[in-house]
């Protein structure tokens, strides 16, 4: 999966990392770690990033952190859902603003190498 990752992500070039099973792009860094513990069933927000080629990857979204003034700052954190091992991506707001979906879609080709065993469901799926 790491070999299939793009050299450029959200306009940022790949940079070196000191950890195995990780990649980073830009400054501040967009970071990716492979091999994190997969999330179990959750009520946290789960989104599906769908690329133009039809590939989809489900991600559990950690809410955007707030700074001491109460405004959104920091980074978005996403963890793949239904794939083992899981992949965690941290995207600074400088790259994503209020929507990091385009960054995630750029990772679909590489992340899709890991087989999907479960998928996000929404409240409409429970009826």
Buried (B, 14 or more C-beta within 10 A) or exposed (E): BEEEBEEEBBEBEBEEBEEEBBBBBBEBBBBBBBBEEBBEEEEEEBBBBBBEEEEBBBBBBBEBEEEEEEEEBEBBBBBBBBBEBBBBBBBBBBBBEEEBBEBBBBBBBBBBEBEBEBEBEEEEEEE
